[in-house]
Amino acid sequence: MREEGYTHGINAIIENIHLKNILTDLYHISHQGLKKRKQNEEKIIEPLLTRIENKIHPSDITIKKLKQGKQSFLNYLTITSKNI
């Protein structure tokens, strides 16, 4: 199972179940639980759904930014009011 995960990432199929489906279910369970707490915490995990749907891992973005050049990479790493 572990090998399938690191070899195929989100496209992995484990015991005839697509990892993307498992991750989507976990996301929705977590989102609902956080929303019930009524502390606006569900917003923290919302970017995860975009990653799951687009099958994008943070390392994919990092590699892309590195290929675009040093400044692009540094901008990606820099926290500003625009990306909070």
Secondary structure, 3 states (H helix, E strand, C coil): CHHHHHHHHHHCEECCEEHHHHHHHHHHHHHHHHHHCCCCCHHHHHHHHHHHHHCCCHHHHHHHHHHHCHHHHHHHHCCCHHHC
